């Protein structure tokens, strides 16, 4: 399943991207970057998004330091799934606890250089793992092929957990990523830079 990933610098850009893909998907991913954990900052005003009443469900990918500070606000804003980076917090147990308190799906994201072993102890407590195919921060980067082995290792370690891959995905590598064990493809550039968004989503979904 393809999940359009919305990385926006302004409210106007966010609204444009969200409206552009709502007819072609059931779930969108909102990329939240603080300019501290990653070298980029996005527009993601929780109160504004909460009152947009988006017609599709959304998840948030928190690329922020100390995600435990904002998890509750995103849960109250209606996020279906909340994903935080294992590298960004000293207390992943607390992050999971807060997410579960609000009955949301809990996800952990890991950077390309982070070993699957680092999240092994949390796999029975979460619903989802998001494996980064690129270093987080900027859209349009090239997918790192070594990630395919990481997907396979995770699938072997936790066969029942849902796996998402985010970054550098296109029609040339989507098949290999799915074959490795990915359930969700979080895609930005390949969709939003396409002249035909509907076709771009459809192609990736049916590869």
C-alpha positions as CSV (number, residue, x, y, z in Angstrom):
1,X,0.0,0.0,0.0
2,X,1.3,3.4,-0.9
3,X,1.1,6.2,1.7
4,X,1.7,9.7,0.2
5,X,4.2,11.5,2.5
6,X,3.6,15.2,2.9
7,X,6.6,17.3,3.5
8,X,5.6,20.9,3.4
9,X,7.3,24.2,4.2
10,X,4.1,26.3,4.4
11,X,0.4,25.8,5.2
12,X,-0.4,26.5,1.6
13,X,2.0,23.8,0.4
14,X,0.5,21.4,2.9
15,X,-3.0,22.1,1.8
16,X,-2.1,21.7,-1.8
17,X,-0.4,18.4,-1.4
18,X,-3.1,17.0,0.9
19,X,-5.9,17.9,-1.4
20,X,-3.9,16.6,-4.4
21,X,-3.8,13.0,-3.2
22,X,-7.0,12.6,-1.0
23,X,-8.9,11.0,-3.9
24,X,-6.2,8.4,-4.4
25,X,-5.5,7.1,-0.9
26,X,-7.0,6.2,2.4
27,X,-4.1,7.4,4.5
28,X,-1.5,10.2,4.3
29,X,1.7,10.6,6.2
30,X,2.5,14.0,7.7
31,X,6.3,14.6,8.0
32,X,7.1,16.6,11.0
33,X,10.7,17.9,11.2
34,X,12.1,20.2,13.8
35,X,15.4,21.4,12.3
36,X,17.2,19.9,15.2
37,X,17.0,16.1,14.9
38,X,17.1,16.5,11.2
39,X,18.6,19.4,9.1
40,X,15.3,20.6,7.9
41,X,12.1,22.1,9.3
42,X,8.6,21.5,8.0
43,X,5.2,23.3,8.5
44,X,3.0,21.1,10.7
45,X,0.9,23.3,13.0
46,X,-1.0,20.8,15.1
47,X,-3.9,23.1,15.9
48,X,-4.5,24.1,12.3
49,X,-4.3,20.5,11.0
50,X,-6.7,19.4,13.7
51,X,-9.3,21.8,12.5
52,X,-8.8,21.0,8.8
53,X,-11.0,17.9,9.3
54,X,-9.1,15.9,6.6
55,X,-11.4,13.5,4.8
56,X,-8.7,10.8,5.0
57,X,-6.9,9.3,8.0
58,X,-3.4,10.5,8.7
59,X,-0.3,9.3,10.5
60,X,2.6,11.4,11.7
61,X,6.3,10.7,11.2
62,X,8.0,12.6,14.0
63,X,11.5,13.5,12.9
64,X,11.9,15.6,16.1
65,X,14.1,15.5,19.2
66,X,12.3,14.3,22.3
67,X,9.1,13.2,20.5
68,X,7.5,12.4,23.8
69,X,6.8,16.1,24.2
70,X,4.5,16.3,21.2
71,X,3.0,12.8,21.0
72,X,0.0,13.6,23.1
73,X,-0.9,16.7,21.0
74,X,-0.8,14.6,17.8
75,X,-2.9,11.9,19.3
76,X,-5.5,14.5,20.3
77,X,-5.3,15.9,16.8
78,X,-6.5,12.6,15.4
79,X,-3.4,10.8,14.1
80,X,-4.2,7.2,13.5
81,X,-0.6,6.1,13.8
82,X,2.3,8.0,15.5
83,X,5.8,7.1,14.5
84,X,8.9,8.3,16.4
85,X,12.6,7.8,15.8
86,X,14.4,5.5,18.2
87,X,17.5,7.8,17.7
88,X,15.6,10.8,18.9
89,X,14.5,9.8,22.4
90,X,16.1,8.6,25.6
91,X,12.8,7.0,26.7
92,X,11.2,5.0,23.9
93,X,9.1,3.1,26.5
94,X,7.5,6.4,27.5
95,X,6.8,7.3,23.9
96,X,5.0,4.0,23.3
97,X,3.1,4.3,26.6
98,X,1.7,7.7,25.7
99,X,0.7,6.5,22.2
100,X,-1.1,3.5,23.6
101,X,-2.8,5.6,26.3
102,X,-4.6,7.3,23.5
103,X,-5.3,4.0,21.7
104,X,-3.3,5.0,18.6
105,X,-1.0,2.7,16.6
106,X,2.6,3.0,17.8
107,X,5.4,3.0,15.3
108,X,9.2,3.2,15.6
109,X,11.3,4.6,12.8
110,X,15.0,3.7,12.3
111,X,17.6,5.5,10.2
112,X,19.7,3.7,7.5
113,X,22.7,3.3,9.9
114,X,20.6,2.0,12.8
115,X,20.5,-1.7,13.4
116,X,17.3,-3.6,13.7
117,X,18.7,-5.1,16.9
118,X,18.3,-1.7,18.5
119,X,14.5,-2.0,18.5
120,X,14.3,-5.7,19.2
121,X,13.1,-5.3,22.8
122,X,10.2,-3.1,21.6
123,X,8.8,-5.1,18.8
124,X,6.1,-6.9,20.9
125,X,4.9,-3.5,22.2
126,X,4.4,-1.7,18.9
127,X,2.4,-2.1,15.7
128,X,4.7,-0.8,13.1
129,X,8.3,-0.2,12.1
130,X,9.3,2.4,9.5
131,X,12.6,1.8,7.9
132,X,14.2,4.8,6.4
133,X,15.6,4.2,2.8
134,X,17.5,7.5,3.0
135,X,18.9,9.7,5.8
136,X,15.9,11.7,7.1
137,X,15.5,15.4,6.4
138,X,15.0,16.0,2.7
139,X,12.8,14.6,-0.1
140,X,14.3,13.4,-3.4
141,X,17.3,11.4,-2.1
142,X,18.5,8.2,-3.7
143,X,17.3,4.9,-2.0
144,X,20.1,3.0,-0.2
145,X,20.0,-0.6,-1.5
146,X,21.4,-2.0,1.7
147,X,18.1,-1.3,3.3
148,X,16.6,-4.4,1.5
149,X,18.6,-6.7,3.8
150,X,17.4,-4.7,6.8
151,X,13.8,-5.3,5.8
152,X,14.4,-9.0,5.4
153,X,16.1,-9.2,8.8
154,X,13.2,-7.4,10.5
155,X,10.6,-9.6,8.7
156,X,12.5,-12.7,10.0
157,X,12.7,-11.3,13.5
158,X,9.1,-10.2,13.7
159,X,7.0,-11.9,10.9
160,X,3.7,-10.4,12.0
161,X,4.8,-6.7,12.5
162,X,3.8,-4.3,9.7
163,X,6.8,-2.7,7.9
164,X,6.9,0.6,6.1
165,X,9.8,2.0,4.1
166,X,10.2,5.7,3.6
167,X,12.6,7.5,1.2
168,X,13.9,7.2,-2.3
169,X,11.1,4.9,-3.5
170,X,10.2,4.9,-7.2
171,X,8.8,2.5,-9.8
172,X,12.3,1.1,-10.4
173,X,12.8,-0.2,-6.9
174,X,9.3,-0.6,-5.5
175,X,9.1,-4.2,-6.5
176,X,12.3,-5.2,-4.7
177,X,11.2,-3.3,-1.6
178,X,7.9,-5.1,-1.5
179,X,9.6,-8.5,-2.2
180,X,11.9,-7.9,0.7
181,X,8.8,-7.7,3.0
182,X,7.6,-4.1,3.1
183,X,3.8,-3.7,3.6
184,X,3.7,0.1,3.1
185,X,5.6,2.4,0.8
186,X,5.8,6.0,2.1
187,X,6.4,8.1,-1.0
188,X,6.9,11.8,-1.6
189,X,8.9,12.8,-4.7
190,X,7.7,10.0,-7.0
191,X,4.2,11.2,-6.4
192,X,4.3,14.9,-6.1
193,X,6.8,15.4,-8.9
194,X,4.7,13.4,-11.3
195,X,2.5,15.1,-13.8
196,X,-0.2,12.5,-13.1
197,X,-0.6,11.9,-9.4
198,X,-3.3,9.3,-9.7
199,X,-1.3,7.2,-12.2
200,X,1.9,7.5,-10.0
201,X,0.0,6.1,-7.0
202,X,-1.6,3.4,-9.0
203,X,1.6,2.3,-10.6
204,X,3.4,1.9,-7.3
205,X,0.4,0.1,-5.7
206,X,0.3,-2.4,-8.5
207,X,4.0,-3.2,-9.0
